[in-house]
Amino acid sequence: MSVVYDAGVLIAADRDERRVWAEHRARLEAGVVPVTTAPVVAQVSRSDRQVPLRRFLRGCEVVPFAPGQAHEVGALLGSAGTHDVVDAHLVVEAAARSAVVLTSDTADLRRLSDRGPTPVVVGPA
């Protein structure tokens, strides 16, 4: 099962939360490479001293916000009546990969998912 990490997962990893690290390690050992997006990384990256965050990200695929996604992300925001471009981009990426989104913000991401053309599973981080 493919998985996409939202900011809450990365923040927990940066705080060295054991459960998040253990689940991440289990995914990697099972051959599952978690995905996150460059905008999500930008939300949580504050200094080059965030060693746990950088180490955690070495096990992830970090995908960019591609110019061709701009209209799809904007349409999703309009449909959901929300404004968080980073969250909408994450849902678009998860839908394209048929992935589960892990987040600490399930309500907002479920709202986006429910309005998208391809709903995704959103679960707690």
C-alpha positions, -999 to +999 in steps of 0.1 A: +000+000+000+014+034-010+014+061+016+018+099+015+030+119+045+015+152+054+033+178+076+022+162+109+042+131+102+073+150+094+069+172+125+066+140+146+096+125+130+116+157+136+106+154+173+119+118+173+085+103+181+092+066+183+059+054+169+063+074+137+099+062+133+089+026+139+061+027+114+083+045+088+110+018+093+085-010+089+073+005+056+108+008+043+116-028+053+084-039+035+096-021+003+072+007+006+088+041-001+066+068+015+059+099-005+057+135+006+057+168-014+082+196-016+056+221-004+050+199+027+088+198+033+089+236+030+061+239+057+082+220+083+118+228+073+131+256+094+168+251+097+197+228+087+199+216+123+167+195+119+188+164+116+160+139+125+138+155+097+165+153+071+173+117+081+136+107+079+133+123+045+162+102+031+137+073+032+110+092+013+103+102-022+098+140-023+078+151-053+077+186-066+047+208-074+046+204-111+033+233-132+008+210-149-009+204-115-017+240-109-052+240-124-061+206-109-051+218-074-069+251-079-101+234-091-100+211-060-097+241-037-126+258-054-147+226-052-139+221-015-142+258-006-108+258+010-075+277+005-046+255+015-026+248-017-002+225+001-030+202+014-048+202-020-015+193-038-010+165-013-044+151-021-039+154-058-006+134-055-022+108-033-050+103-057-026+099-086-008+072-067-039+056-052-022+062-018-033+066+017-027+101+033-013+101+068-019+134+086-026+151+119-053+172+100-077+145+089-108+168+087-093+192+062-078+165+040-109+144+041-129+175+029-105+179+000-105+142-008-143+141-008-144+169-034-118+155-057-125+133-087-107+104-071-112+102-033-083+089-012-082+073+022-071+098+049-059+084+082-043+098+114-006+101+115 
